[in-house]
Amino acid sequence: MQASFDSFPTMSSSLYEIIELANGEIVLRRADEEGEPLVSISFSEEALYFLNDAKFEVAKAMIEAGLDAVSEPEEVAEEGESQLIVH
């Protein structure tokens, strides 16, 4: 399965694609290169059981959410305030 994007807001103006490799790993890479992927996602057997056929869609949503998160400007905390980061 494959999804292509013209460009992500935080990356250069290259064409990127999300593909599923033969080993089941889902990766984000530049469309015109066969080198190391920029992002790779693999799911455990237990996760695959619950995801069924939605594995690719979930991985795509994870990549898009990550790119959205880094493209939004960081809010600067006022002096004396601490920033809460949830992972």
Secondary structure by P-SEA (a helix, b strand, c coil): cccccccccccccbbbbbbbccccbbbbccccccccccbbbbbcaaaaaaaccaaaaaaaaaaaaaaaaaaccbbbbcccbbbbbcc
